Amino acid sequence: MESCSSVVRALALQVRDLSSIPGRGRNLGQVSLLHTEPNNNPSKTKNNNKLRTAHSCLDLFKGNTGVIHRLLGVELSRLPSNAERFRDWAVVLADSPLSSGRHYWEVTVKRSQEFRIGVAEVNMSREECIGANETSWVYAYMQRKWYSMASNEVVPVSLFGKPQRVGLLLDCQGRKLSLVDVEKGSVVDTMLIEMRSPVTPAFALWDGQLVTHPGLETPEGV
Protein backbone atom coordinates (compact mmCIF):
# COMPACT_ATOMS: atom_id res chain seq x y z
CA MET A 1 0.00 0.00 0.00
CA GLU A 2 1.27 3.44 -0.92
CA SER A 3 2.27 5.77 1.87
CA CYS A 4 0.40 9.00 2.34
CA SER A 5 3.46 11.01 1.29
CA SER A 6 3.81 9.10 -1.99
CA VAL A 7 0.15 9.69 -2.76
CA VAL A 8 0.61 13.40 -2.08
CA ARG A 9 3.58 13.58 -4.44
CA ALA A 10 1.57 11.89 -7.14
CA LEU A 11 -1.31 14.30 -6.60
CA ALA A 12 1.01 17.28 -6.85
CA LEU A 13 2.28 16.02 -10.19
CA GLN A 14 -1.23 15.56 -11.50
CA VAL A 15 -2.22 19.06 -10.38
CA ARG A 16 0.67 20.54 -12.31
CA ASP A 17 -0.34 18.56 -15.40
CA LEU A 18 -3.96 19.73 -15.11
CA SER A 19 -2.88 23.36 -15.16
CA SER A 20 -1.98 23.01 -18.85
CA ILE A 21 -5.40 21.71 -19.95
CA PRO A 22 -7.36 24.29 -22.01
CA GLY A 23 -11.08 24.99 -21.49
CA ARG A 24 -13.40 26.03 -18.71
CA GLY A 25 -14.29 24.24 -16.75
CA ARG A 26 -21.60 30.56 -2.11
CA ASN A 27 -22.48 26.95 3.82
CA LEU A 28 -20.07 24.36 4.50
CA GLY A 29 -19.65 20.88 5.98
CA GLN A 30 -17.52 18.81 8.30
CA VAL A 31 -13.74 18.53 8.29
CA SER A 32 -13.52 16.34 11.27
CA LEU A 33 -16.46 17.34 9.12
CA LEU A 34 -19.24 15.87 11.35
CA HIS A 35 -22.73 17.28 11.67
CA THR A 36 -24.41 20.45 10.56
CA GLU A 37 -27.73 21.66 11.84
CA PRO A 38 -30.54 22.63 9.43
CA ASN A 39 -30.03 26.09 8.02
CA ASN A 40 -33.17 28.22 8.22
CA ASN A 41 -31.50 31.27 6.71
CA PRO A 42 -30.81 30.66 3.00
CA SER A 43 -28.03 33.27 3.02
CA LYS A 44 -26.07 31.41 5.73
CA THR A 45 -24.54 27.97 5.83
CA LYS A 46 -23.12 26.01 8.75
CA ASN A 47 -19.87 24.35 7.76
CA ASN A 48 -18.74 21.21 9.47
CA ASN A 49 -16.53 18.75 7.66
CA LYS A 50 -17.31 15.09 8.02
CA LEU A 51 -14.55 12.90 9.32
CA ARG A 52 -15.95 9.77 7.74
CA THR A 53 -15.11 11.06 4.25
CA ALA A 54 -11.67 12.50 5.09
CA HIS A 55 -8.57 10.99 3.56
CA SER A 56 -6.15 9.59 6.14
CA CYS A 57 -3.74 12.50 5.51
CA LEU A 58 -6.34 14.98 6.74
CA ASP A 59 -7.31 15.87 10.33
CA LEU A 60 -10.12 18.11 11.50
CA PHE A 61 -9.88 20.78 14.20
CA LYS A 62 -11.48 24.02 15.43
CA GLY A 63 -14.89 22.49 16.10
CA ASN A 64 -14.77 20.52 12.86
CA THR A 65 -14.56 23.65 10.73
CA GLY A 66 -10.84 23.39 10.00
CA VAL A 67 -8.86 20.79 8.08
CA ILE A 68 -5.11 20.26 8.29
CA HIS A 69 -2.83 18.20 6.08
CA ARG A 70 -0.41 15.73 7.66
CA LEU A 71 2.54 14.48 5.60
CA LEU A 72 2.35 11.24 7.55
CA GLY A 73 -1.24 10.15 7.81
CA VAL A 74 -2.87 7.25 9.58
CA GLU A 75 -2.37 3.89 7.87
CA LEU A 76 -5.62 2.94 6.18
CA SER A 77 -5.41 -0.52 7.74
CA ARG A 78 -5.79 1.11 11.18
CA LEU A 79 -8.94 2.98 10.23
CA PRO A 80 -12.46 1.57 10.40
CA SER A 81 -13.71 0.20 7.12
CA ASN A 82 -15.71 2.97 5.50
CA ALA A 83 -16.93 3.20 1.93
CA GLU A 84 -17.42 6.97 2.26
CA ARG A 85 -13.73 7.68 2.80
CA PHE A 86 -11.49 9.09 0.07
CA ARG A 87 -8.62 6.61 -0.06
CA ASP A 88 -6.45 7.97 -2.89
CA TRP A 89 -7.15 11.68 -2.80
CA ALA A 90 -6.60 14.22 0.01
CA VAL A 91 -10.28 15.23 -0.01
CA VAL A 92 -12.96 15.78 2.62
CA LEU A 93 -16.64 16.67 2.17
CA ALA A 94 -18.97 18.58 4.45
CA ASP A 95 -22.13 16.91 5.67
CA SER A 96 -24.57 19.68 4.81
CA PRO A 97 -26.43 18.70 1.61
CA LEU A 98 -27.65 21.73 -0.31
CA SER A 99 -30.23 21.66 -3.08
CA SER A 100 -32.03 25.02 -2.99
CA GLY A 101 -31.46 28.66 -2.09
CA ARG A 102 -28.30 30.75 -1.93
CA HIS A 103 -25.52 29.84 0.48
CA TYR A 104 -22.40 31.75 1.47
CA TRP A 105 -19.32 30.80 3.48
CA GLU A 106 -15.72 31.91 3.76
CA VAL A 107 -12.44 30.01 3.98
CA THR A 108 -9.16 31.17 5.52
CA VAL A 109 -6.54 30.04 3.03
CA LYS A 110 -3.42 31.90 4.18
CA ARG A 111 -1.71 28.77 5.56
CA SER A 112 -1.88 26.64 2.44
CA GLN A 113 -0.25 26.95 -0.95
CA GLU A 114 -2.08 24.15 -2.77
CA PHE A 115 -5.77 23.41 -2.35
CA ARG A 116 -9.18 23.20 -3.97
CA ILE A 117 -12.43 24.56 -2.48
CA GLY A 118 -15.93 24.36 -3.89
CA VAL A 119 -18.86 21.94 -3.95
CA ALA A 120 -19.43 18.33 -4.93
CA GLU A 121 -22.47 16.13 -5.25
CA VAL A 122 -22.92 14.22 -1.99
CA ASN A 123 -22.62 10.87 -3.72
CA MET A 124 -19.64 11.68 -5.96
CA SER A 125 -17.20 8.85 -6.56
CA ARG A 126 -14.60 8.42 -3.80
CA GLU A 127 -12.14 7.24 -6.45
CA GLU A 128 -11.81 10.70 -8.02
CA CYS A 129 -10.57 14.11 -6.91
CA ILE A 130 -12.87 17.12 -6.74
CA GLY A 131 -12.59 19.22 -9.88
CA ALA A 132 -11.71 16.18 -11.98
CA ASN A 133 -15.21 14.91 -12.74
CA GLU A 134 -18.70 16.02 -13.73
CA THR A 135 -20.04 15.98 -10.16
CA SER A 136 -17.79 18.60 -8.54
CA TRP A 137 -16.95 22.25 -9.17
CA VAL A 138 -14.05 23.97 -7.44
CA TYR A 139 -11.65 26.88 -7.34
CA ALA A 140 -8.07 25.71 -7.11
CA TYR A 141 -4.96 27.54 -5.93
CA MET A 142 -1.67 26.11 -7.17
CA GLN A 143 1.65 27.51 -8.29
CA ARG A 144 0.54 30.90 -6.90
CA LYS A 145 -2.40 31.17 -9.29
CA TRP A 146 -6.17 30.59 -9.13
CA TYR A 147 -8.14 28.36 -11.49
CA SER A 148 -11.72 27.22 -11.87
CA MET A 149 -12.00 23.46 -12.32
CA ALA A 150 -14.75 21.09 -13.45
CA SER A 151 -14.69 17.89 -15.48
CA ASN A 152 -10.88 18.07 -15.57
CA GLU A 153 -11.11 21.37 -17.43
CA VAL A 154 -9.03 24.17 -15.98
CA VAL A 155 -9.46 27.90 -16.61
CA PRO A 156 -7.21 30.59 -15.08
CA VAL A 157 -8.85 33.15 -12.80
CA SER A 158 -7.05 36.40 -13.53
CA LEU A 159 -6.43 39.53 -11.48
CA PHE A 160 -6.74 37.81 -8.09
CA GLY A 161 -3.79 37.37 -5.74
CA LYS A 162 -3.51 35.32 -2.54
CA PRO A 163 -5.73 36.94 0.11
CA GLN A 164 -5.86 35.54 3.64
CA ARG A 165 -9.52 34.68 3.24
CA VAL A 166 -11.94 34.13 0.35
CA GLY A 167 -15.69 33.67 0.04
CA LEU A 168 -17.78 31.15 -1.88
CA LEU A 169 -21.37 31.81 -2.95
CA LEU A 170 -23.55 28.93 -4.13
CA ASP A 171 -26.76 29.73 -6.01
CA CYS A 172 -28.63 26.45 -6.38
CA GLN A 173 -31.51 27.83 -8.47
CA GLY A 174 -29.16 29.76 -10.73
CA ARG A 175 -26.77 26.79 -10.81
CA LYS A 176 -23.76 28.99 -10.16
CA LEU A 177 -20.72 28.94 -7.86
CA SER A 178 -18.82 32.21 -7.34
CA LEU A 179 -15.45 33.06 -5.85
CA VAL A 180 -15.73 36.22 -3.72
CA ASP A 181 -13.10 38.81 -2.82
CA VAL A 182 -13.87 39.26 0.90
CA GLU A 183 -11.95 42.53 1.25
CA LYS A 184 -13.67 44.22 -1.68
CA GLY A 185 -17.02 42.47 -1.27
CA SER A 186 -17.16 41.62 -4.94
CA VAL A 187 -17.37 38.56 -7.14
CA VAL A 188 -14.08 37.55 -8.73
CA ASP A 189 -15.33 34.73 -10.91
CA THR A 190 -18.45 32.64 -11.48
CA MET A 191 -18.80 29.16 -12.96
CA LEU A 192 -21.92 27.28 -14.00
CA ILE A 193 -22.63 24.00 -12.22
CA GLU A 194 -24.73 21.17 -13.64
CA MET A 195 -25.88 19.75 -10.31
CA ARG A 196 -28.20 16.77 -10.70
CA SER A 197 -28.48 15.97 -6.98
CA PRO A 198 -27.75 17.76 -3.66
CA VAL A 199 -24.24 19.15 -3.31
CA THR A 200 -22.06 19.84 -0.27
CA PRO A 201 -18.96 21.98 0.36
CA ALA A 202 -15.82 20.13 -0.63
CA PHE A 203 -12.10 20.54 0.06
CA ALA A 204 -8.85 19.10 -1.23
CA LEU A 205 -5.60 20.01 0.52
CA TRP A 206 -1.96 19.12 -0.13
CA ASP A 207 -0.20 21.30 2.44
CA GLY A 208 -0.93 23.48 5.49
CA GLN A 209 -4.49 24.05 6.63
CA LEU A 210 -7.85 25.60 5.76
CA VAL A 211 -10.44 27.02 8.18
CA THR A 212 -14.05 27.56 7.16
CA HIS A 213 -16.35 30.29 8.47
CA PRO A 214 -20.02 29.34 8.10
CA GLY A 215 -23.14 31.19 9.19
CA LEU A 216 -22.11 34.49 7.61
CA GLU A 217 -24.28 37.05 5.88
CA THR A 218 -23.73 37.35 2.16
CA PRO A 219 -21.78 40.56 1.47
CA GLU A 220 -23.95 43.44 0.31
CA GLY A 221 -24.02 43.72 -3.46
CA VAL A 222 -22.83 40.14 -4.07
N, C-alpha and C positions, 0 to 999 in steps of 0.2 A: 504493500500500500504506500502511495506517495505521501511524503511528509507535507505538512502545511506549507512550509517555506518553499518547497519545490512547486506546489500548486500555485503559490503566489507569483513566483517567477514566471511561470507559464502564462498566467493571467496578464501580467505586465507586458509580456511580449505580444499577446493577442491584442491588447488595448492599443499598443503602438501601431500594429498592423491595421486595425480598424480605422485609425485616424486618416488613412490615405484613401478610404473608400468614398467615391463621389455620391451625391444624392442627399435627400432630406429624410432625412428621416421625415389649484391652489390649495384631517387634519391628518393626522399621522398615526402610526401604529407602534407596536412594541419592539424594542431592541433587546431588552432581556426578553423584548417586545412582548408584553403579556396580555393585558386586558384593557380595553377602552370602554368607557361608559357611553351610552347613547348620546348623540349630540343633538340637542334641541335647537341650537342656533346654527342655521345653514352657513353662516359666515365663519364659524369657528370649528376647529377639529381637534380632538384630543389625540395626541400621538403617543402610543406606547408600542414598542417593538416586541415581537413575540419570539421568545427564546426557542420555541420548538422549531422554528424555521431557520434559525441562525447557523451559519457554517461554524465549524469547530474553531476557526481562527478568530471568531468574533465573540466579544463579551458585552453584556449590557450593564449600564450603571446609571446613576442620577435618576432614580425612580423609573427605570426602564425607558427613559427618553433619550439616552445616549448610547452610542455603540463605539467600541474601541477595537482596534485590530491588534492581534497578538501574533508576532512572528512564529512563535511556537504554540500551536493550539493544542487542544485536547485530542488525543488519539480517538478516532471514530469508534474503535472497538470498545472504548471505555464509556461511551455514551449510550443511553437507552435507544433501542431500535425505534426509528421514527421516520415514516415515509414523507413527512412534511419538511424535513431538514434538507438544506442545500449542502450536498456533499463535495462538489467539485468547484463551486464558485463561492467567493467571500460575500454572500448576499444574506440579507435578513429582511423580512416583510413585517409590516405592522399588522395588527389584528382588528383594524377598524374598516370593514367593508363599506365602500361608498358607491352609490348608484344614482343619486339625485342631488340637486342643489349645487351651491358653490362652496368650496372649502379652501381655507387658507392656513398655512403654517410656515414657520421659518426654521432654518437650519444653520447653526454655527459651524462654519467650515474652515476656520482659520488654522486648525491643527491637523489638517490633512492636505496632501498634495496630489492625491489620486483617488477619485471617488465618482460614484454616480448616484443621483437622487431623482426621484420621480414617483411614478405609480406603476403598478402591475396588476393584472387580473389575479384575483385571490387564488385561483386554481392553476396558475401558470406552471409549466414544467419545471421541476426542480433540477433538471439536467442542463438547463440553459442559464445564461447570465442575463440580468435585466438590460434592456437596450438591444439585445441580440435576437429578438423574436418579434412576433406580431401581437403579443399579449402584454407588452411592457413599453413604457415611454419615459425616457429619462433625459436629464441634463448631466453631462459628464464633464469633469475637470481633469485634465491630464496634460502633461508637458506645458504647464502654465497657460493653458487655453481652455475655453469652454466650447462644448459641442452639444447639439441636440442629437439624440440617438433613438432609433426605432427600426425594427426589422433589419438590424445590422447596417442600416444606412446612417451615415454620420455627416452632419452639416455644421460648419463652424459658426459660433455665435460671436459676432464682432463687437468691438467697442465696449467690452466689459472685462475689468481686471479681476483681481482676487480680493473681494471684500471679506470682512470677518464673518459676515452673516448674509444669507440670501433668503428670499421668500419664494414659495411655490403656491400657485393659485390653480385649483382644479375646478373647471366648469363642466359638470356632468351633462347638463342639457345641451350646452354648446359644443360638447366633445372637444374641449381644449385644455391644455396644460401650459401655464405661463411661468417663466422665470422672472422674479421681481427684484429690482434694485431696492433694498430696504432703506438705504440712506436717502435716495431721491424719491422714493414712493412711486416708482414708475415701472412699467413692464419693459423688460429687456428683450424678451423673445417669446413667441407663442407657437406651439405645435399642435396639430390636429391629432386626436386619438380616436381610434376605431374600437372603442370598448364594446364588447359583446356580452359582458357579465360584470358584476361588481368588481371594483378595483380597490387597492389599498396602497398606502405609501410604501415605497420600496427603497432600499439602500444597498449599494455595493461599496466596499472600502478595502483599499490595499495598503494603507498606512495611516498612522495617527488615529484621530477620533472625530466623530460628528455628534452634535447635540441638537435635538429637535426642540422646538418651542411651539406647542399646540395651544389651542384655545385663544388665539389672538384675533382681534378685529382686522378685517381686510383694510389695507391702507386706503384712505380717501382718494378717489379718482382712479383706482385700479379696477 
